[in-house]
Amino acid sequence: MLDGKILIEIRKAGFVNKGAELMLHAVLEKMRQEYPDAKFVMEARFDAPYEKRALLGLYQKPRLSILGFQLGVLFKLVPCGIKKKLGIVDDLDIDIVIDAAGFSYGDEWGVMNSQELAKSSKRWKKNGTTVILLPQAFGPFNGSEIQQYIKEAIGNAELVFARERTSYEYLVDVVGEYSSFKIAPDFTNLIKGEVPKDFDTTNCKFCLVPNSRMVDKTSNEQSEAYLPFMIRCVKYLLDKGQKPFILVHEGANDLMLAEAMNKAVGGSLPVVNETNPLKIKGILGRCEGTIGSRFHGLVSALSQGVPSLGTGWSHKYQILFDDYGFSEGLLDVNCSEQELHKKLDMLIEIQSKEKIKATILRNSKNLKVQSERMWEEVWSVLGE
């Protein structure tokens, strides 16, 4: 605790990408409603700059590792008065750890993330800190080393939410059944977006959201086909008078894809490079349709009933479309021109678009109920 106030650390959500930042906002919104007097903490990392943390009123937990030695522990030697003035807290003072990684633990990311979680959770368990892993994608875990680390980490957590059945089964295959294992959807579906005052709703109707991960996380065949696929989408939407525009959901690599797409059609498309994740969600909510490759961009659109098509590089994308009752919305970047036009027409033609929208909204309502239940389970554990 800090000055008698509960200290809550939010892990992994942050400023690495707009999905992580949206999760941070979603966690803070709910936790502050339930614990209005609590103090919130985030690790002081290079990808979580002080200026952004300060704007959200977040205290900082030192974390600096050199040659495997954790120098953050040296801050224990700093007098409490100085730490208080600097907004610095010790790991041992934290009461609750909320992990909102999204997708960090599995073969795709190597051993390091799972190893760090195992070591940290062991320390927290010993200290009496409550650890909760919010809905996220897990696995697969094929190596013996990563399996051992995830067993240790999960065994030290009071509550673990897989975002879908596949992730749940990956965990159970390695760890076995735990009463603390639950399934709940991505929780950013509850947070409201903000439409920027300068957003051009007249000329920006159909949104395309590129993702550089479709280039560096897929097979060579898919990687090479991705940009041409997105360009095919742009050209068809232009031909159909749909007023497409490109939304840059992440940083420089996504921007490069956006510029290449725009160049391919003569530089005529609006390219929106918004940095506020709440405004990104607001923009997506005003669209007639989307074609997205960023997971949280798709969640933001689908949760608001916006008919969407997507491409993906992990199991979480297909399951997301399944959850919204529109499994045919996930596209193969190597699909034929005929199939692509057929799918796009589903989002363009009024009758089919309205049918899809009704399906998505119906499932969105149910998923939001599940997210609210997830938070109720969190409150129940924290209240024990």
Secondary structure, 3 states (H helix, E strand, C coil): CECCECEEEEECCCCCCHHHHHHHHHHHHHHHHHCCCCEEEEEECCCCCHHHHHHCCCEEEECCEECCEEHHHHHHHCCHHHHHHHCECCHHHCCEEEECCCCCECHHHCCHHHHHHHHHHHHHHHHCCEEEEEEECECCCCCHHHHHHHHHHHHCCCEEEECCHHHHHHHHHHHCCCCCEEECCCHHHHCCCCCCCCCCCCCCCEEEECCCHHHHCCCHHHHHHHHHHHHHHHHHHHHCCCCEEEECCCCHHHHHHHHHHHHHCCCCCCEECCCCHHHHHHHHHCCCEEEECCHHHHHHHHCCCCCEEECCCCHHHHHHHHHCCCHHHECCCCCCHHHHHHHHHHHHCHHHHHHHHHHHHHHHHHHHHHHHHHHHHHHHHHCC
